[in-house]
Amino acid sequence: MIGTGMCALLYVLVTAAVMGLVPSGKLAADEAPFVSAFQAMFPSSSWAGWGVALIAVISGFGPSSGGPW
């Protein structure tokens, strides 16, 4: 129960951070809000969006392959 509550709290905090970083108009139409949030945090670097996308792809392979990731 404690772990589930902590995960829920983390999810709410991360979502609130994204809502604070990205303007609401852009966020409503955005298909990748976490990429937009990282680009807002690091505006002069082009790696931020690609880094978030790469992490999402890697984390998606873990459950699909059944590997120990």
Secondary structure, 3 states (H helix, E strand, C coil): CHHHHHHHHHHHHHHHHHHHHCCHHHHHHCCCHHHHHHHHHCCCCCHHHHHHHHHHHHHHHHHHHCCCC
